[in-house]
Amino acid sequence: MTYLKTPSASRPEPAGLAAEGMLSMLSAGLESASQRSNRLAACLLMLLTWLGFTGISGAHLGRAWPTAFGGVPGPVMFSLGLAGLLATSALLWSRRPALARLSLMLGAYLIGNLLSGMAHQWLDPGRGLPGLNATASGFILSRLTYVTATALPMWLVYRLVFSDRSLFHLGIGRWSPLTRLGRKDRPRPWSTILAGFALFVALPVFVWMQYQVDFGPWHSGRLLALAVPLLLMALANAFAEEFLFRGMMQGASVNALGVAWGIWMVGLLFGLHHYNASFESLASLPAAVMLGVGSVLFAKSVIETRGLAWAVCSHAMINVGLFSAYYVAS
């Protein structure tokens, strides 16, 4: 296998990103000319990925294959999305290698979802996700199965295709670097940002979700009694999604599109991943877009802290609010 080198000019400087806000970084010139030319093609890759995941959504966790778009079978949508990504990678391999590597990583993501569905059926034959979801331990097993099966082909692409892996941040990271969320904000360390996130984002989400179930888990005492399983479920789910999206997918996207556009593309894909594929209250396009835009904060943290820990912790806080209503209440 001939390794493809990542041009040094495409390596993002965390200090440059930290000087920008969440939106201003899109116009800050944090990418090369070749990366800017890849934007339109990347939109096509995103649509193919969404088509493929829509086709397998639910089946990737052991359920029956879905239908969509007026009755198109899920396997057809999945196959079209996967074939489109693999064909694009082959066609662009010699001309736009960074974009070809991104297309291959996205194809590996779809293949991993197929492997995840097969693993869930093997673990819980004839029952699928509802059987695994019946208990907290079953849910945790489901999420760890999902991340393991989905990460396997993505990890192979990461090891075999990317010789320069400096854009993939798979460790814990450091929370001391300074950052801005808005262009005119005072620079603050990521540790301080986490405290603000807990107070002004995670806590309101928790209160709002409890309101949706009339604070039943709180008044009944079930919330306190199930606090440890709830926390473990939140961490398992956060780790699974952050490792796949910000750990594996983001490195390939940043390499092809530059740091700002790369993390925004992964953020939007993260939102589409949750479109009509999770809780009913989240199964709408506006909510999916909101999740995708919000997850750009996780992406920015991974680049600047050079690790996944901050993203996993903040993601888990949101999960606690969601799960305290949907799982503890039932």
C-alpha positions as CSV (number, residue, x, y, z in Angstrom):
1,M,0.0,0.0,0.0
2,T,1.4,3.4,-1.0
3,Y,0.9,5.9,1.7
4,L,-0.4,9.3,0.7
5,K,1.2,12.2,2.4
6,T,-0.8,15.0,3.9
7,P,0.6,18.3,2.6
8,S,2.1,20.4,5.4
9,A,0.3,23.4,4.1
10,S,-3.0,21.8,5.0
11,R,-2.2,21.2,8.6
12,P,-4.3,23.5,10.8
13,E,-2.8,25.6,13.5
14,P,-4.9,25.4,16.7
15,A,-3.8,28.9,17.7
16,G,-5.4,30.3,14.5
17,L,-8.7,28.5,15.2
18,A,-8.7,29.6,18.8
19,A,-8.6,33.2,17.7
20,E,-11.8,32.8,15.9
21,G,-15.4,32.3,17.0
22,M,-17.7,29.5,16.0
23,L,-19.0,31.3,12.9
24,S,-16.2,33.7,12.1
25,M,-13.8,30.8,11.5
26,L,-15.7,30.0,8.3
27,S,-14.4,33.1,6.7
28,A,-11.0,33.3,8.4
29,G,-9.0,31.7,5.6
30,L,-8.0,28.6,7.6
31,E,-7.8,26.4,4.5
32,S,-5.6,26.2,1.4
33,A,-6.8,27.0,-2.1
34,S,-7.0,23.2,-2.9
35,Q,-9.2,22.7,0.2
36,R,-11.5,25.5,-0.8
37,S,-12.0,23.9,-4.2
38,N,-13.1,20.7,-2.5
39,R,-16.2,22.2,-0.9
40,L,-18.7,21.6,-3.6
41,A,-17.6,17.9,-4.0
42,A,-17.8,17.5,-0.2
43,C,-21.4,18.5,-0.3
44,L,-22.1,15.6,-2.7
45,L,-20.2,13.2,-0.3
46,M,-22.3,14.4,2.6
47,L,-25.5,13.8,0.7
48,L,-24.3,10.3,-0.3
49,T,-23.4,9.5,3.3
50,W,-26.8,10.8,4.5
51,L,-28.6,8.6,1.9
52,G,-26.6,5.6,2.9
53,F,-27.2,6.1,6.6
54,T,-30.9,6.8,6.1
55,G,-31.1,3.4,4.3
56,I,-29.6,1.5,7.2
57,S,-30.9,3.7,10.1
58,G,-32.4,1.3,12.7
59,A,-30.9,-1.7,11.0
60,H,-27.5,-0.6,12.2
61,L,-28.8,-1.4,15.7
62,G,-30.5,-4.6,14.9
63,R,-33.9,-3.5,13.8
64,A,-35.6,-4.2,10.5
65,W,-34.4,-2.3,7.4
66,P,-36.5,0.9,6.9
67,T,-38.1,2.4,3.8
68,A,-38.1,6.1,2.9
69,F,-38.6,8.5,0.1
70,G,-42.0,7.1,-1.0
71,G,-41.2,3.5,-0.2
72,V,-37.7,3.1,-1.4
73,P,-36.2,0.0,0.4
74,G,-33.5,0.7,2.9
75,P,-31.0,-1.7,1.3
76,V,-31.3,0.2,-2.0
77,M,-30.6,3.6,-0.4
78,F,-27.7,2.1,1.6
79,S,-26.2,0.5,-1.5
80,L,-26.5,3.6,-3.6
81,G,-24.9,5.8,-0.9
82,L,-22.0,3.3,-0.3
83,A,-21.4,2.7,-4.0
84,G,-21.4,6.4,-4.7
85,L,-18.8,7.1,-2.0
86,L,-16.5,4.2,-3.1
87,A,-16.8,5.2,-6.8
88,T,-16.0,8.8,-6.0
89,S,-13.0,7.7,-4.0
90,A,-11.7,5.7,-6.9
91,L,-12.3,8.4,-9.5
92,L,-10.6,11.1,-7.4
93,W,-7.7,9.1,-6.1
94,S,-5.0,10.5,-8.4
95,R,-6.4,14.0,-8.9
96,R,-7.7,15.0,-5.4
97,P,-6.3,12.5,-3.0
98,A,-7.4,14.3,0.2
99,L,-11.0,14.3,-1.0
100,A,-10.7,10.6,-2.1
101,R,-9.5,9.7,1.4
102,L,-12.5,11.5,2.9
103,S,-14.8,9.7,0.6
104,L,-13.2,6.4,1.6
105,M,-13.5,7.2,5.3
106,L,-17.2,8.0,4.8
107,G,-17.7,4.7,3.0
108,A,-16.0,2.9,5.8
109,Y,-18.5,4.6,8.2
110,L,-21.4,3.1,6.2
111,I,-19.8,-0.3,6.1
112,G,-19.2,-0.1,9.9
113,N,-22.9,0.6,10.4
114,L,-23.7,-2.6,8.4
115,L,-21.3,-4.6,10.6
116,S,-22.9,-3.0,13.7
117,G,-26.3,-4.3,12.6
118,M,-25.0,-7.8,12.1
119,A,-23.3,-7.7,15.5
120,H,-26.5,-6.6,17.2
121,Q,-28.5,-9.4,15.6
122,W,-25.8,-11.9,16.7
123,L,-25.9,-10.6,20.3
124,D,-29.7,-10.6,20.5
125,P,-31.1,-12.8,17.7
126,G,-34.7,-12.2,16.8
127,R,-35.1,-9.3,19.1
128,G,-32.7,-6.6,18.0
129,L,-32.4,-3.3,19.8
130,P,-35.5,-3.5,22.0
131,G,-34.0,-6.5,23.7
132,L,-30.6,-4.9,24.3
133,N,-32.3,-1.6,25.4
134,A,-34.4,-3.3,28.1
135,T,-31.7,-2.7,30.7
136,A,-29.0,-0.1,31.3
137,S,-26.3,-2.8,30.9
138,G,-28.0,-3.8,27.6
139,F,-27.9,-0.2,26.4
140,I,-24.2,0.2,27.3
141,L,-23.4,-3.1,25.5
142,S,-25.3,-1.8,22.5
143,R,-23.4,1.4,22.3
144,L,-20.0,-0.3,22.8
145,T,-21.0,-2.8,20.1
146,Y,-21.9,0.0,17.8
147,V,-18.6,1.9,18.2
148,T,-16.5,-1.2,18.0
149,A,-18.1,-2.5,14.8
150,T,-18.4,0.8,13.1
151,A,-14.9,1.9,14.1
152,L,-13.2,-1.3,12.7
153,P,-13.4,-0.4,8.9
154,M,-12.8,3.3,9.7
155,W,-9.7,2.4,11.8
156,L,-8.4,0.3,8.8
157,V,-8.7,3.3,6.5
158,Y,-7.0,5.5,9.1
159,R,-4.1,3.1,9.4
160,L,-3.6,2.2,5.8
161,V,-4.4,5.4,3.9
162,F,-3.3,8.2,6.3
163,S,0.5,8.3,6.8
164,D,0.3,11.7,8.5
165,R,-2.1,11.2,11.4
166,S,-1.5,14.6,13.1
167,L,-5.1,15.7,12.3
168,F,-6.6,12.7,14.2
169,H,-6.8,13.5,17.9
170,L,-7.7,10.3,19.7
171,G,-6.2,10.9,23.1
172,I,-7.5,12.7,26.2
173,G,-6.2,16.1,25.4
174,R,-5.4,19.2,27.6
175,W,-8.1,21.7,28.7
176,S,-5.7,24.6,29.4
177,P,-5.5,26.1,25.9
178,L,-7.5,29.4,25.5
179,T,-10.3,29.7,23.0
180,R,-13.1,32.0,21.9
181,L,-16.7,30.9,21.1
182,G,-17.5,34.3,19.6
183,R,-15.1,36.5,17.6
184,K,-15.2,39.3,20.3
185,D,-15.2,37.0,23.3
186,R,-12.4,37.2,25.9
187,P,-10.2,34.1,25.5
188,R,-10.9,31.5,28.1
189,P,-9.5,28.0,28.9
190,W,-11.6,25.0,27.9
191,S,-12.0,24.0,31.5
192,T,-13.9,27.3,32.1
193,I,-15.9,26.7,29.0
194,L,-17.0,23.3,30.4
195,A,-18.3,24.9,33.6
196,G,-20.3,27.4,31.5
197,F,-21.6,24.6,29.3
198,A,-22.8,22.7,32.3
199,L,-24.6,25.7,33.8
200,F,-26.1,27.3,30.7
201,V,-26.6,24.4,28.3
202,A,-26.7,21.0,30.0
203,L,-28.7,22.1,33.1
204,P,-31.5,23.8,31.0
205,V,-31.7,20.7,28.8
206,F,-32.1,18.5,31.9
207,V,-34.8,20.8,33.3
208,W,-36.6,21.0,30.0
209,M,-36.6,17.2,29.5
210,Q,-37.9,16.6,33.0
211,Y,-40.7,19.1,32.3
212,Q,-41.6,17.0,29.3
213,V,-42.3,14.0,31.6
214,D,-43.9,16.2,34.4
215,F,-40.8,15.7,36.6
216,G,-41.9,12.1,37.3
217,P,-38.4,10.6,37.7
218,W,-37.5,13.4,40.1
219,H,-40.5,13.1,42.3
220,S,-40.6,9.3,42.3
221,G,-36.9,9.0,43.4
222,R,-36.1,6.9,40.4
223,L,-33.7,9.6,39.1
224,L,-31.5,9.3,42.2
225,A,-31.8,5.5,42.4
226,L,-30.7,5.1,38.8
227,A,-28.1,7.9,38.8
228,V,-25.1,5.6,38.3
229,P,-26.6,3.5,35.4
230,L,-27.8,6.8,33.9
231,L,-24.3,8.3,34.0
232,L,-22.7,5.1,32.5
233,M,-25.2,5.1,29.7
234,A,-24.6,8.8,29.0
235,L,-20.8,8.2,28.9
236,A,-21.1,5.1,26.7
237,N,-23.2,6.9,24.2
238,A,-21.0,10.0,24.2
239,F,-17.8,8.0,23.7
240,A,-19.3,6.0,20.9
241,E,-20.4,9.0,18.9
242,E,-17.4,11.3,19.6
243,F,-14.9,8.6,18.7
244,L,-16.6,7.9,15.4
245,F,-17.4,11.5,14.3
246,R,-14.7,13.7,16.0
247,G,-12.1,11.0,16.4
248,M,-12.2,9.2,13.0
249,M,-14.3,11.2,10.5
250,Q,-13.1,14.7,11.5
251,G,-9.5,14.1,10.7
252,A,-10.2,13.1,7.2
253,S,-12.6,16.0,6.7
254,V,-10.2,18.6,8.0
255,N,-7.5,17.2,5.8
256,A,-9.7,17.6,2.7
257,L,-11.5,20.9,3.5
258,G,-9.4,22.8,6.0
259,V,-10.1,23.1,9.7
260,A,-13.2,25.3,9.7
261,W,-15.1,23.8,6.9
262,G,-13.9,20.3,7.9
263,I,-15.4,20.4,11.4
264,W,-18.6,22.1,10.1
265,M,-19.2,19.3,7.6
266,V,-18.8,16.7,10.3
267,G,-21.1,18.7,12.6
268,L,-23.8,18.6,9.9
269,L,-23.3,14.9,9.3
270,F,-23.7,14.4,13.0
271,G,-27.0,16.2,12.9
272,L,-28.2,14.1,9.9
273,H,-27.1,11.0,11.8
274,H,-29.8,11.8,14.4
275,Y,-32.5,12.8,11.8
276,N,-35.3,10.3,12.2
277,A,-32.9,7.9,13.7
278,S,-33.2,8.4,17.5
279,F,-35.9,9.5,19.9
280,E,-39.1,10.7,18.4
281,S,-38.7,14.2,19.8
282,L,-35.5,14.5,17.9
283,A,-36.8,13.0,14.6
284,S,-37.2,16.3,12.8
285,L,-34.9,18.2,10.5
286,P,-34.8,21.4,12.6
287,A,-33.8,19.5,15.7
288,A,-31.2,17.6,13.7
289,V,-29.8,20.8,12.4
290,M,-29.6,22.2,15.9
291,L,-27.8,19.1,17.1
292,G,-25.3,19.4,14.2
293,V,-24.6,23.1,14.8
294,G,-24.2,22.6,18.5
295,S,-21.8,19.7,18.0
296,V,-19.4,22.1,16.2
297,L,-18.4,23.1,19.7
298,F,-17.3,19.5,20.4
299,A,-15.3,19.6,17.1
300,K,-13.6,22.8,18.0
301,S,-12.6,21.4,21.4
302,V,-11.0,18.3,19.8
303,I,-8.9,20.4,17.5
304,E,-7.7,22.8,20.2
305,T,-7.3,20.5,23.1
306,R,-5.9,17.7,20.8
307,G,-8.1,15.1,22.5
308,L,-11.6,13.7,22.9
309,A,-12.1,14.1,26.6
310,W,-13.7,17.5,26.6
311,A,-16.2,16.6,23.8
312,V,-17.1,13.3,25.6
313,C,-17.7,15.0,28.9
314,S,-19.9,17.8,27.5
315,H,-21.7,15.4,25.2
316,A,-22.4,13.1,28.2
317,M,-23.9,16.0,30.1
318,I,-26.5,16.5,27.3
319,N,-27.2,12.7,27.3
320,V,-27.9,12.8,31.0
321,G,-30.7,15.3,30.4
322,L,-32.1,13.3,27.5
323,F,-31.9,9.8,29.1
324,S,-33.3,11.1,32.5
325,A,-36.5,11.6,30.7
326,Y,-36.7,8.8,28.1
327,Y,-35.1,6.0,30.0
328,V,-35.6,6.7,33.7
329,A,-39.2,7.8,33.2
330,S,-40.1,4.5,31.5
